[in-house]
Amino acid sequence: MSSHHTYEHKTYPVKAEIAQNAHINNEQYLALYQQSIEHPETFWAEQAETILDWQKPWEKVMDYDYTQGKISWFEGGKLNVSVNCLDRHLATRGEQMALLWEGDDPAQDKKMTYRELYQEVCQFANVLKAQGVKKGDRVCIYLPMIIEAAAIILACTRIGAVHSIVFGGFSAEALKDRINDSDCKLVVCADEGYRGGKIIPIKATVDKAIASCPCVQSVIVIKNTANPVAWNAERDVWYQQAMAEAAITCEPEWMDAEEPLFILYTSGSTGKPKGLLHTTGGYLLYAAMTHKYIFDYQDGEIYWCTADIGWITGHTYMIYGPLCNGATTLLFEGVPTYPDASRFWQVVDKHKVNIMYTAPTALRALMAQGDQYLENTDRSSLRVLGSVGEPINPEAWEWYYQQVGKENCPIVDTWWQTETGGILITPLPGATELKPSSATRPFFGVKPAILSNEGQVIDDGSEGVLVLERPWPGQARSIYGDHQRFIDTYFKSYPGYYFTGDGARCDERGYYWITGRVDDVINVSGHRMGTAEVESALDEHPLIAESAVVGYPHDIKGQGIYAFVTLHIGIEGNDALRKELVDLVRADIGPIASPDLIQWAQQLPKTRSGKIMRRILRKVAANEIDSLGDTSTLADPEVVEDIIKNRLNK
Ligand code: 6R9
C-alpha cells in the first residue's frame, strides 16, 4: 500500500470487444445511473418486475425514515425465494447444472442440475417441517462447504424459515452465543469437514455449543466423512435418513417482500456480534441484479465465488444472486494452497470457469508462492475477475490482471458490507475504465458521499468517512432483537445518512478509493473482526489486568492482530503464557482471531480521563513511531516510551 501513488494514474480503458458484448456499456451506465437517482421508484419497480417473479404485486415501491432506521421495499408484494431460484428455471433449464462442487481432495467433485436441486430443496423443506420448523422460526446452519449447503439454505426459504449461517471456523463458544441470540430451534450441521487435507470437527463443536442452548430442539447431521460421532438419539437426526423418508414436493410459502429471509452475524466496534437482518424481496432483487451486471453474467457461463457460505459474499454471490439468475455456480470446499498453490488455477481449467470472484488475501498468498504455480495452467476460460473483502493493493491488483487474467479480463473491485446485502461501489466490466485499487463508481441507485468528522460534505477529493444518502433494496433492515442498536450504530453519527464505518475519498472523476475502517473493526484475511471481541477473550485470563488490540499492516493478511497486554503486578510474561492467550482466543472466537503479536506492556497509554489511546498503539504496531501525532493528552508519556522500546514489529 506504500506504493499507492506510483499506480495512482494508471488506467485501463474498457476494450471495445468487451464493451460491445457486455450487458452494460459506459453510455448505458451513465444513462441508467442518472435515471436510478432521479426516478428511483420507477427505476426499481421496472427492475423488480423484470428480474423477479411475484405471486402478488407490491403496494409501495419504497419507504424509509433513517432517523428510525426504517426501510422498506416492495411492501405488500408476495414472492418466494426458492421459486425464483428454482421452480421458474425448470421449464427452460431444468437439466442445466445449477451447482458444481469441487472437493478439498482434487479427486472429489459433484454436480447438480436445477431439477435435482429443486427436488432436494423440496425434500429438505419437508424434513424441516417434520421437525416442527414453521414460517418465521430460526434455523442455524453450521456447515463445511459441502454441496448440500445450497439445498439446505433454499429449503429454509421454501417454508419461510429464517436461516442464520455461522462460519464453520467459529468456536463452540461463538456458535453458542449466535444460536442463543437468535433463539434458533434447529441446527443443521455435518459430522465433520475437510479443509486443506485435514479433518475439521463439526458435530462435536455443535454438541459442545448446544449444551448451553435451551432453544435448540433438534440437530440434523449430514454424514460427510462418515467417521463416528457422539449421538443423542432424542435430538439428533441423520440428514440422509430423513431425506429418504421425505416427500418430494413442497408448496412454497408466499412471503411478504419485507418478511425476514436471514440473519447473519458480523462484528462491530463494540460489544457482541450483531445479527444483521435481511428481508426477502429487496435483498433477492439486489442480489440478482448486481450479480448479473457487475460480473456481466451471460447465460451458460460458469461462475465461481471462492467465499465460504458463512460470510455475506457466500450468501449473495455464491447462492442467491447466481441461482436467481439461472447461473451455474461452483462451490469449492478447499483452500487456495492445497495440495499446492496451483489449486485455484487447476479448478479454473477443470471446470472452464468464466468468472472468478475472490479476496485479495488469497491473491497475496498465491503471489508470494511465485508465478511457477500459474505456469502449468492455462486459464483461457476466464473472462471477468472480481475482488472483495478488503482494499486490494496495487501489486495484487496488477498480478491478478497481468498474470492470472493475462490482460484479457477486467477486474471488478467490489466494495460492500454484510449490512449492504450486495455490492454498492464497483466497476462494470463493459463500462468502467479501471484504476488499480479504486472500487470506482456507485452501482445503480446508490448515492455515496464523503463527510468530515463533523458531518460536512467533502468534495475536494480529501479523505473522510463514507456514508450513503438513501436506501437501496439490499440494505439490512435491523439488528435481530435490538433495533435500537441498529439505529445507534448506523444512523446516529451522521443524521440523514447510513454510516458505513469505512474511510474513503472521491477523486476528480468521481472514483471512490476506500481507505479502510475508521472504527475499531479490523480486517484480517478479509475476515471482519471487532478488536473489543479479541480483548474480551484475552481479559478472561486470570493473570491479565488489561489488554488493547489493534490491527497492523500484514503482507498476506492485509491486517494482522497486535495485542498489547498488561499483566497483574509481579507476573512475568513468557512464551508459555503467550500460547495460553492464543488458545483462549481460539476457544472463544476461533482460529481466525488468533493474535499474531503479543507484547507485554507495563501499562497502556491513557488519557487523563483513563481512555486507552489506540491511535498511538496503532502507530506503534505499524512501526510508524515517527508520526505518533499529538501526545499532549497522555497521562504518562513514559508509558509510551516503554511500549516503543519493546515493540515487536520493527
Ligand atoms: C463483503 C464484505 C465489510 C468491510 C467493509 C470494508 C471492507 C469489503 C472492500 C472493502 C475495500 C473493497 N471491504 N470490500 N474494502 N475495498 N472492495 O466483505 O463484507 O465482511 O461485512 O466486511 O470489508 O472495510 O466495511 P464484510
Boltz pocket constraint, residues with backbone or C-beta under 6 A from the ligand:
constraints:
  - pocket:
      binder: B
      contacts: [[A, 266], [A, 311], [A, 312], [A, 313], [A, 387], [A, 388], [A, 389], [A, 390], [A, 391], [A, 392], [A, 413], [A, 414], [A, 415], [A, 416], [A, 417], [A, 418], [A, 419], [A, 425], [A, 439], [A, 500], [A, 501], [A, 502], [A, 514], [A, 516], [A, 517], [A, 523], [A, 526], [A, 527], [A, 528]]
      max_distance: 6.0
